[in-house]
Amino acid sequence: MKESTRFKTLYIKMLKHPYLSIIIFGTIVFIMHLFITPDFADDIWFANAFSDFNNNPFSYSIVRYNTWTSRTLIELLILLCVKTPAIIWRILDTSMMIIIAVFISKILAEDKNRAQINIVVASLLMLFPFAILSSAGWIATTVNYTWSLAFGLIAIYPLSKIMRGKRIRVYEFFVYIPALLVGANQEQMFIILFAVYLIFTVYLFSKKRINKFVLVQLGLCLLSLINILICPGNANRVAAEIGRWLPQFANFSFLHRAELGLSVSLASIFLNNNLLFLLLTFFVFVLVWQKKDRIIYKVIAAVPVGFAIMFLALRQFIFSDIQIIKSLFSIGSGDWIANSQVVFSLKTYAVLLTMIFVLLTLLISVYRILSGTLKPWLAIGVLSAGFVTKFIMGFSPTIWASSERTSTFLLISIIACITILLRKWNFNDKSMTQLMLIITVLFGVYGAIVNLVFVLQLR
């Protein structure tokens, strides 16, 4: 009884203070960071490389731009972290996770039910697999992916203010412009920012409106694109990584690279123990069944959640001797990519087409839930943007070497889509809402335990 009373009291406090759940999330993330020592892989390389240039950031950046990468701003942030005490990175990285949670809420959630939605957002972010953020070294990976995402969300936020009729003040330019430059310095985040600002500009023109701030930001996106395309280091890096990771990549046709991108994207969604996708299909299923709609649409909504459960169940037999299951879960793996032929097998096509069919049923259901406004296109656009950021990895020789860290934007897009769908949740139904929150929080607690265990195992 005492425990039940405590949870009820905490829930009431969260309703009164909408961002309390995100503060709790940030506290848990920071505690986990206290057990992390960023002292391996690229973190060590960056620390040593910077020392070779007498800790001169300008000399270092010029050489890196000409020989390896256009991510100049991101690498300067990495250098800041590797050359300062680890506690600085721990605080900053925790702050970035909090920023991601806050701005998903501020951009996509409605004020009326923000407290409950923030509980869901915080729980889902706790379910994010922190293991993928250590694959190239904690500092190097987080700055490249979660930091660029955080800055990107800050850069997108003013568009939601414009849509709500709020004014962008001059002093805010000094926040949003640098945020866009840092976010767009990472190629995957650049795609999202460029697409968002381009579509928003077209939308404003269709309404015969011109916003100078939006045009400035779009112009900066174009400059970022030019920077990526003309950077000599990017071309050098691609050539070097083809030789190191995937020599046959140079002979792959455009179609074959597209097939690889499609395969690894679908594998990330269906085959990699993706609990966030499972919860997305669960929310879609419940919302469609709550809606007074034809039975055919309710059946369609059952398809994604059914397949999500099936793939999770089959994954439990991945180490068995059942060959068909081994073959299924090898799709998108390093060996599979290296051994894939110019034309995939019919079995592979059958699996991929099945996954595409499931995704189409999911998109149909999302459209039915949010129909009647621009919201379905927002939700579908968010999911599509996340998918594209993973799909383009098919055009990189590090498609396998980069591992699942390149799925960061895809996974966050799933959380963002759930946030949009919650606009249609009936929060007046207290019992159903509490049940939904309990289930989501339990998933979040499970995610926190899994992430903490992983961090402790690395010590």
Beta strands, then each sheet from edge to edge (+ up, - down):
end
